[in-house]
Amino acid sequence: MKILIANPGSTSYKCKLFDMQILKPLFQIAIERIGEQQGVYHYQFDDSDERSITQQIPDYFAAVNISIQALEQKYALEEISAIGFKVVLAKNITGCVELTDDVLSAMREYLPLAPVHNQIYLTAISCFQKIVADIPLVGLFETAFHADIPPEAYLYGIPFEFYEKYGIRKYGFHGASHRYIAEYVTDCYGQNSEQLKIISCHLGGSSSVCAIRNGKSIDTTMGMSPQCGLLNAKRVGDLDSFALLYLMEKQGLTIPAARELLIQRSGVVGISGLSGDFRDIEQAMNRGHQQARLAFNTFAYVVKRYIGQYLAIMNGADYIVFTGGLGQNSSLMRHTILNNMGNLGIMLDEKKNQSNPAEGIISAENSKVKVAIVPTNEELVVASSVQEFIIRRHTAK
């Protein structure tokens, strides 16, 4: 079975064609600068070198069309069993489902909660509906891995009727990444034991921490929207609701203006006044930029705080895992987060940490809690879930 996984971004688009027998991509393409005067795309088949082409890519429809044309140089569309998407959020819908009109309508209903993410996916899905109408479009929602967290973890302190009427509760995101970490650690480090307690730290431009017990999410930092929990590159993270109301009154902010502030001018870029990219932040820190250091330390503090919460909830942990671009690549961030946690049984091997291994254990030999770096593979999780969905559907017929 061959499954194409689409990964849309605000001005970029990527996709990979997976052969589900060998669980590896046969084809991949990355398209950048969509809508700019000069776009560029890079594509590669598994048995050939990468090709790069520069040309104008006016819109998303053109980008998806380019990817299909490049793919068809070697593979026919009839060979593709489904096109999968790592979709974000929809009202009353989670799991792995076919992207029908009803599902897309439910995604639109929650556009105010994830305006950038949902709109990008709705646009990309619309393009595929027009270009490849005969191939099933299937989405794995990021909320799926967190669907069974207990009520005490997902309820907010508002009248219960609003949970019942509007579905206001914690949903959680980065589900494919945290699921991959749970499965990888269980298979590679846990002697295939399902009784592991894992704290998964997906850190990057978008960040979250997840408490995992027996392979299942029991709590996570993001809430009803991806805007809360940890600071993100431009998104606010945790914020006192009355502080927002006070700010709206003082600044005369409308709801759209407040939404734009919280998702575009807050988080790491808001504190630093410089950038939401931690590579820029660390370079600025080395030059003595105090707000950059404040952003760095605030982010690390919030991650540490949530790790502490999850250690309490699970009565300890077997593994703390760092993934995502920041989690995998910043030894300074990992050190800052886990420094001075020896009484909780967490001790880094600083030599291993500084070496920045692509994957592996970086905790000290006598650390009760093991610390690991694991590159995530969200696309493989989506592809596997879509494959399961297609098999179930064929079996049911």
C-alpha positions in Angstrom: 0.0 0.0 0.0 1.2 3.5 -0.9 0.0 6.5 1.1 0.8 10.2 0.4 1.2 12.4 3.4 0.6 16.1 2.9 2.1 18.6 5.3 1.0 22.2 4.5 2.5 25.3 6.0 1.6 29.0 5.7 4.0 29.7 2.8 5.3 26.2 2.2 4.1 22.7 1.4 5.7 19.3 1.8 4.6 15.8 1.0 6.0 12.3 1.2 4.8 9.1 -0.5 5.2 6.1 1.9 5.5 2.5 0.9 3.7 0.9 3.9 5.5 -2.4 3.4 8.9 -1.0 4.2 7.7 2.1 6.1 9.9 4.4 4.1 9.3 7.3 1.7 9.5 6.6 -2.0 9.2 10.3 -3.0 9.3 13.6 -1.2 9.0 17.2 -2.2 9.4 20.5 -0.3 7.9 23.7 -1.9 8.8 27.1 -0.4 7.9 30.7 -0.9 4.4 30.1 -2.1 2.8 33.4 -3.3 6.2 35.2 -3.7 7.7 36.4 -6.9 10.2 33.5 -7.0 9.4 30.2 -5.4 11.5 27.1 -5.2 10.9 23.4 -4.8 13.1 20.4 -4.1 12.0 16.8 -4.8 13.6 13.4 -4.7 12.8 9.8 -5.4 14.3 7.1 -3.1 16.6 5.9 -5.8 17.8 9.3 -7.3 19.4 12.6 -6.4 17.5 15.6 -5.3 16.4 18.1 -8.0 15.8 21.8 -7.3 13.7 24.1 -9.4 13.1 27.8 -9.1 9.9 29.2 -10.5 6.9 31.4 -9.5 4.4 29.4 -7.4 1.4 31.8 -7.2 -0.8 29.9 -4.8 -1.5 26.7 -2.9 -3.3 25.1 -5.9 -0.2 25.6 -8.0 2.0 24.1 -5.2 -0.1 20.9 -4.9 -0.3 20.6 -8.7 3.5 20.8 -8.9 3.9 18.1 -6.3 1.5 15.8 -8.1 3.2 16.4 -11.5 6.6 15.6 -9.9 5.2 12.5 -8.3 3.7 11.2 -11.6 7.2 11.2 -13.2 7.5 7.7 -11.5 4.2 6.8 -9.8 0.7 6.7 -11.1 -2.0 8.3 -9.0 -3.9 5.0 -9.2 -1.2 3.4 -7.0 -2.0 5.7 -4.1 -4.5 4.3 -1.6 -5.1 7.5 0.3 -3.8 11.0 1.0 -3.2 11.6 4.7 -3.2 14.9 6.7 -2.1 15.7 10.2 -5.1 17.8 10.8 -5.5 19.9 14.0 -8.9 20.4 15.5 -12.6 20.0 14.7 -15.7 20.3 16.8 -16.9 16.9 18.2 -14.5 15.0 15.9 -11.2 13.3 16.7 -9.3 10.2 15.7 -8.5 9.2 12.1 -11.4 9.9 9.8 -12.2 10.5 6.1 -12.3 14.3 5.4 -15.9 14.6 4.3 -17.8 17.8 4.0 -19.2 17.3 7.6 -15.6 17.0 9.0 -14.5 20.0 7.1 -17.5 21.9 8.4 -16.5 20.9 11.9 -13.0 22.2 11.3 -14.4 25.5 10.2 -16.5 25.7 13.3 -13.3 25.8 15.4 -11.4 28.2 13.1 -11.3 30.8 15.9 -9.3 28.4 18.1 -6.7 27.4 15.6 -7.1 30.1 12.8 -3.7 29.6 11.1 -3.5 25.8 11.4 -7.1 25.0 10.4 -7.2 27.5 7.5 -4.0 26.1 6.0 -5.3 22.6 6.1 -8.7 23.5 4.7 -6.9 25.3 1.8 -4.7 22.3 1.1 -7.6 19.8 1.3 -9.7 21.9 -1.0 -6.8 21.8 -3.6 -6.6 18.0 -3.4 -10.3 17.7 -3.8 -10.1 19.5 -7.1 -6.9 17.8 -8.4 -7.3 14.2 -7.3 -11.0 13.7 -6.7 -10.9 9.9 -6.8 -8.4 9.3 -3.9 -9.7 9.2 -0.3 -8.6 12.1 1.8 -8.0 11.0 5.4 -7.1 13.1 8.5 -5.5 12.1 11.7 -6.4 14.8 14.2 -3.7 16.0 16.6 -6.2 15.6 19.4 -6.5 11.9 18.9 -3.7 10.8 21.2 -5.1 12.8 24.0 -8.7 11.7 23.6 -8.7 9.5 26.7 -7.2 11.9 29.3 -9.4 11.9 32.4 -12.0 14.6 33.1 -10.0 16.1 36.0 -7.3 16.8 33.4 -9.5 18.2 30.7 -12.2 20.2 32.5 -11.9 24.0 33.0 -13.3 25.8 36.0 -16.3 27.3 34.2 -20.0 26.4 34.4 -20.4 22.7 33.3 -23.1 23.7 30.8 -20.5 25.4 28.6 -18.5 22.2 28.3 -21.7 20.4 27.4 -23.0 23.1 25.0 -19.8 24.3 23.3 -17.2 21.5 24.0 -15.0 23.9 26.0 -12.3 21.6 27.5 -8.7 20.7 27.0 -8.0 18.7 23.8 -4.2 18.8 23.5 -2.1 18.8 20.3 1.1 17.4 18.9 -0.6 14.0 19.3 1.3 12.3 16.5 4.6 13.3 17.9 3.9 12.3 21.4 2.4 9.0 20.2 5.6 8.3 18.2 7.7 9.0 21.3 5.6 6.7 23.4 5.9 3.8 20.9 9.6 4.4 20.1 10.7 4.5 23.8 8.6 1.4 24.6 10.1 -0.6 21.7 13.7 0.6 21.9 14.3 1.3 25.6 11.5 -0.3 27.6 12.0 -3.9 26.8 8.6 -3.7 25.1 7.0 -3.0 28.5 3.8 -1.0 28.4 4.2 0.0 32.1 6.4 2.9 31.3 6.0 6.5 32.5 7.3 8.9 30.0 7.4 12.7 29.9 7.6 13.7 26.2 9.0 17.2 25.5 8.2 18.3 22.0 10.1 21.6 21.8 10.5 23.9 18.8 8.6 26.7 17.1 5.5 25.0 18.5 6.0 23.3 21.8 4.2 21.0 24.3 4.9 18.5 27.0 2.9 15.3 27.5 2.6 12.9 30.4 2.4 9.3 29.1 1.6 6.2 31.1 1.2 2.7 29.7 1.5 4.2 26.2 -1.4 6.6 26.6 -1.6 10.4 27.2 -2.9 11.2 30.6 -2.3 15.0 30.4 -0.7 17.6 28.2 0.1 21.3 28.2 -1.9 22.6 25.3 -5.6 23.1 25.9 -8.7 23.7 23.8 -6.5 25.6 21.4 -2.7 25.4 20.7 -2.3 28.8 22.3 -1.8 27.8 25.9 0.7 25.8 27.9 4.3 26.5 27.0 5.4 29.7 25.3 5.6 29.1 21.6 7.6 31.0 19.0 4.8 33.6 18.5 1.9 32.2 20.6 1.3 33.3 24.1 1.3 30.1 26.2 -0.4 30.3 29.6 -2.0 33.6 30.4 -4.3 34.7 33.2 -7.7 35.2 31.5 -8.3 38.4 33.5 -5.0 39.8 32.5 -6.2 39.5 28.9 -9.5 41.2 29.7 -7.6 44.0 31.5 -5.2 44.4 28.5 -8.1 44.5 26.0 -9.8 47.3 28.0 -6.6 49.3 28.4 -5.6 49.0 24.7 -9.1 49.1 23.3 -8.5 45.7 21.6 -11.2 44.1 19.6 -11.5 40.3 19.7 -9.7 39.9 16.3 -7.0 42.3 17.4 -6.5 40.4 20.7 -6.4 37.1 18.7 -3.7 38.5 16.5 -1.7 39.7 19.5 -1.9 36.2 21.1 -0.9 34.2 18.1 1.5 36.5 16.2 3.2 38.9 18.7 3.4 36.9 21.9 5.4 34.0 23.3 9.1 34.0 22.7 9.1 36.8 20.2 6.9 38.8 22.5 9.3 38.6 25.5 12.5 38.9 23.5 11.3 41.6 21.1 13.6 39.9 18.7 12.7 36.5 17.3 10.7 33.4 18.0 13.6 31.2 16.7 15.8 29.9 19.6 18.8 29.8 17.3 18.5 33.6 17.1 17.8 33.8 20.8 20.9 31.9 21.8 23.1 34.0 19.5 21.6 37.2 20.9 22.2 35.9 24.4 25.9 35.5 23.6 25.9 39.1 22.6 24.4 40.1 25.9 20.8 40.7 24.8 18.9 40.7 28.1 15.4 40.2 26.7 16.6 37.3 24.7 18.0 35.7 27.9 14.7 36.4 29.7 12.7 34.7 26.9 15.1 31.7 27.0 14.9 31.4 30.8 11.2 31.9 30.9 10.6 29.1 28.3 12.9 26.7 30.2 11.2 27.5 33.5 7.8 26.7 32.2 9.0 23.4 30.7 10.6 22.5 34.1 7.4 23.5 35.9 5.3 21.2 33.7 7.8 18.3 34.1 7.5 18.7 37.8 3.7 18.6 37.6 3.8 15.4 35.6 6.3 13.8 37.9 3.8 14.5 40.7 0.8 13.2 38.7 2.5 10.0 37.6 4.5 9.5 40.9 7.8 9.7 39.0 8.9 8.9 35.5 11.0 6.3 33.7 12.0 8.6 30.8 12.1 12.2 29.9 12.4 12.5 26.2 13.4 15.6 24.1 12.2 15.9 20.6 11.5 18.6 18.0 14.0 21.0 16.6 14.8 22.8 19.8 14.6 19.7 22.0 16.9 17.7 19.8 19.5 20.4 19.0 19.9 22.7 22.0 22.1 21.3 24.7 21.9 24.6 26.5 18.1 24.4 26.7 18.1 20.8 27.9 20.7 21.7 30.6 18.7 24.7 31.7 15.5 22.7 32.0 16.9 19.8 33.9 19.6 21.5 36.0 19.3 21.1 39.7 16.7 18.2 39.6 18.9 15.6 41.3 16.5 15.2 44.3 13.9 14.1 41.8 16.2 11.5 40.4 17.1 13.4 37.2 20.8 13.9 36.3 22.2 14.7 32.9 25.5 13.4 31.7 26.8 16.8 30.6 29.4 15.3 28.2 26.7 13.3 26.4 24.3 16.3 26.5 26.9 18.6 25.0 27.8 16.1 22.2 24.2 16.6 20.9 23.7 13.0 19.7 21.0 12.6 17.0 19.4 9.9 19.2 20.2 8.3 22.5 20.4 8.4 26.2 22.0 11.5 27.7 21.4 11.0 31.4 24.1 10.0 33.9 24.5 6.3 34.8 23.1 6.9 38.3 20.1 8.9 37.1 16.9 7.3 38.3 15.0 8.9 35.5 16.6 8.3 32.1 16.8 11.3 29.7 16.8 10.7 25.9 16.9 12.5 22.6 14.5 10.9 20.1 13.8 12.4 16.6 10.1 12.3 16.1 8.4 11.0 13.0 4.8 12.5 12.8 4.4 11.6 9.2 5.0 7.9 9.8 2.4 7.9 12.6 -0.1 9.6 10.2 0.7 7.2 7.4 0.3 4.1 9.8 -3.1 5.5 11.1 -4.3 6.2 7.6 -3.3 2.6 6.5 -5.3 1.2 9.5 -8.3 3.3 8.5 -8.2 2.1 4.9 -7.8 -1.5 5.9 -10.8 -1.2 8.3 -12.9 0.4 5.7 -12.2 -2.4 3.1 -12.8 -5.1 5.7 -16.1 -3.6 6.6 -17.4 -3.7 3.0 
